Every structure is written in C-alpha cells, then in structure tokens.
C-alpha cells in the first residue's frame, strides 16, 4: 500500500474518531471487504488503529486499508461527512 493511502486512511479515521465523540454512528469501509465495520471505539497507533465494533469484536487495521467512512445520527441519514448527516 502506498504512503498516500496511509495518509488518506489516517485522515478518514481522525474524522471518524471526532464523529464518534460527537455522538455519531460510524461505519468504516475497508478495501476489498464486503461489509463495513460499525465502530464503537477507535484507538489510533502509528501505522494502524484498533477498532472495537458495537458487537464487542475488536481488531487492528492498517490505515492504508481504509476506503471510506460513513456517519449517521439516530434517526438521521447516512453521509460521508458528519455535518451532512446532521443536516439530513
């Protein structure tokens, strides 16, 4: 994976952490995966992050594997940006 993918993944996860702190539900999509990870908690490290899912499962994921994150609030629409989800 390239350094650009790692940087882009880190930016997505940084926004996802902020969204979780602001009360959003966060769904993280990984490259080459059919399903996303519904995050309950995210703990970043140097080249990867630990994600705890809402069902209690946790795993380590490389930043370069992150493709996209979607945000929603209870009763709201899913969006690629937290502010858009809030306004929907």
N, C-alpha and C positions, 0 to 999 in steps of 0.2 A: 504494500500500500504506500501511496506517496505521502510526502510531508503536507501537501495541500489537503489531502483527505483527512489527515490527522488534525490539522488546524481547523478545518470546517467542522469536523466532528466535535472538537473541543468547544467551538462557539455554540453549536447546537445544544450541547449538554450544559453549558453555562447558562443559557437561556432557560433550559428545562428545569434546572435547579431553582432558579428565581421564580419560575412559574409554580413549581411545587410549593415553595414558601408562601406564595400569594394565594394558595388555595385552589389551583388548577389541577385537573387530572391530566397527566402527561402520558402519551403513548409514543414510544420510541421505536422507529422502524430501522432494522439493520439490513445491510446489503446482503442479498441472497437468501433472505428469510421470508417465509410466507406469512408469519404472524409478527405482530409487534410486541413490545414489552410494555405492559402497563405499570409504570413506575410508582412506587410508594416513597422511595428514598433513593438518592443518588449520592455517592461518595467518590469524588474525583481523586485521581492519583496522577503520576507523571505522564504515562502513555495510555492509561486505561482508566476505567471507573468501575466501581461496584454498584450494581443496581439491585435494589430489593423490590420485587414485584408485590402487587397488592395481595397475592395469594400466599405470600411468605417465602417463595423461592427467591434465591439471590444468585448472582453470577458476576464474573468480571468480564468486561467488554472493552476491546480496544477502541479508542476514539475513531480510528480510521474505518471501523466497521459501521459507524452511524451514517444512515442515509437521510433521515428526516425525523422530525418530532411534531406531533400534533397536540393541541391543547384544547381543553374544554372545561367549563364550569358546570356544576349540576344544573341540568335543565337548559344548558346553552348549546350552541353549535360547536362543532369541532373545527379548529382552524390551525394554520401553520404559524400563527403569531398569537400570543396571549391577548393582546388588546383587541384583535379582530374577533376572538371567541367571546369576549366580554360584550362587545357591541352587537353581536348577532342575536 
